[in-house]
Amino acid sequence: MSNIIYLDYNATTPCDPRVLEGMVPYFTTHFANPSSVTHLPGKQAADALDTAREQVAAMLGASPKDVLFTSGATESNNLALYGVTRAATAGGNHRRRIITSPIEHKAVLEPCQDLANQGFDVQYVPVDATGLVDLQALADLLTEDTLLVSIQAANSEIGTLQPINQIAKLIKGAGAYFHCDATQAVGRIPIDWRSTPIDLLSLSSHKIYGPKGAGALLARRALRQGQLSPLSRGGGQEGKLRAGTQNVPAIVGFGLACQIMQTEGQQEVNRLRILRDSFEVELSKAVPEVTFNGHHVHRLPNTSSITVPGVDADALLANLPLLALSLGSACNAGAIEPSYVLTEIGLSRDDAAATFRLSLGRYTTPQELESARAEISSVTKKLRPVP
Ligand SMILES: *Cc1c(COP(=O)(O)O)cnc(C)c1O
């Protein structure tokens, strides 16, 4: 990858070397099963999990007890959606409505679609042209029948940040649970579990410079004690909510990644915002017809979703082999369909096909971004339609 400029941090991030260093002993010396409480190595592995749980909790202002380790945000989202609905059904709760937005990650949308097939009343709160959910429409959809609302904190493709505090208050007023997929927001915008009435929150290690294969679902005590059903049963791990031996090395790395984010995140975000903003200004000067998607102000500081009208973004990226960029979200890669996020915010199919995304991160340098801008400008000028 040496001469490639990586600008796809919303798809995944490299492991911070400090994280990797902290993980290594847990593959070798400290390999024991954290459930093996009969011997010292097992207790040491359990201690390592406790430390990681404290680190994840501290970053979000949560209690370590609220943290359930999973394999990543996909599993966390599935656990939240299936866990709440199954427990409700089993417990005789008659609420049947689930509310979500049409621009959620597939790991929310597909379980919701499946739950609709099972008979739940799934409703989609509309979003505006900047990707913000319509709060009045949400208030109207929040009936007494509403069990659960799942709305993301930040969108991975366009970066739009939802007004999570206002959303949470509306949901609490209706007595429903609020699940928030905060995978893209964690470490980039402040999230305080103590002061925000979110009931369930998903996050992922590999989006914040930890290893792949670890993540967490934060869950309030009331949910952990009977109102959340596990997806897997067997070993009683994670408070009987996620059976299976924990991935100790990955979880140790996840904890370290959270600790680093807690101390360095704010500074990093300020640096990335300046870089991203000047990139957009300079690109606009070179190619005045470009437009940027997402909310102008309420947007992830590292993300730029760019439409070049009349230029096929697929062809654009093929002409930029030394830049690692994405078309829409990585999870849709290979699909011929334009990104549903872009069409849901009102882009035409043509404009959606003329859109690509840059996402910056910890190791992005001003020099890299400057050469990316120069290359994108020159290839865009070459490919754009003659007026
Ligand atoms: C990446 C991502 C996920 C999936 O996370 P994994 O840990 O890769 O399973 C879910 N939601 C959002 C918003 C994401 O960006």
Ligand as a Chemical Component Dictionary entry (heavy atoms), coordinates in Angstrom:
data_LIG
# 
_chem_comp.id                   LIG 
_chem_comp.type                 NON-POLYMER 
_chem_comp.pdbx_formal_charge   0 
_chem_comp.three_letter_code    LIG 
# 
loop_
_chem_comp_atom.comp_id 
_chem_comp_atom.atom_id 
_chem_comp_atom.alt_atom_id 
_chem_comp_atom.type_symbol 
_chem_comp_atom.charge 
_chem_comp_atom.model_Cartn_x 
_chem_comp_atom.model_Cartn_y 
_chem_comp_atom.model_Cartn_z 
_chem_comp_atom.pdbx_ordinal 
LIG C1 C1 C 0 -19.096 0.062  9.861  1  
LIG C2 C2 C 0 -20.456 0.293  10.350 2  
LIG C3 C3 C 0 -21.235 -0.763 10.870 3  
LIG C4 C4 C 0 -20.745 -2.191 10.860 4  
LIG O1 O1 O 0 -19.709 -2.364 11.800 5  
LIG P1 P1 P 0 -18.848 -3.710 11.836 6  
LIG O2 O2 O 0 -18.083 -3.573 13.124 7  
LIG O3 O3 O 0 -17.992 -3.692 10.633 8  
LIG O4 O4 O 0 -19.794 -4.853 11.873 9  
LIG C5 C5 C 0 -22.484 -0.468 11.348 10 
LIG N1 N1 N 0 -22.963 0.777  11.340 11 
LIG C6 C6 C 0 -22.251 1.820  10.867 12 
LIG C7 C7 C 0 -22.832 3.188  10.898 13 
LIG C8 C8 C 0 -20.976 1.607  10.345 14 
LIG O5 O5 O 0 -20.297 2.630  9.871  15 
# 
loop_
_chem_comp_bond.comp_id 
_chem_comp_bond.atom_id_1 
_chem_comp_bond.atom_id_2 
_chem_comp_bond.value_order 
_chem_comp_bond.pdbx_ordinal 
LIG C1 C2 SING 1  
LIG C2 C3 SING 2  
LIG C2 C8 DOUB 3  
LIG C3 C4 SING 4  
LIG C3 C5 DOUB 5  
LIG C4 O1 SING 6  
LIG O1 P1 SING 7  
LIG P1 O2 DOUB 8  
LIG P1 O3 SING 9  
LIG P1 O4 SING 10 
LIG C5 N1 SING 11 
LIG N1 C6 DOUB 12 
LIG C6 C7 SING 13 
LIG C6 C8 SING 14 
LIG C8 O5 SING 15 
# 
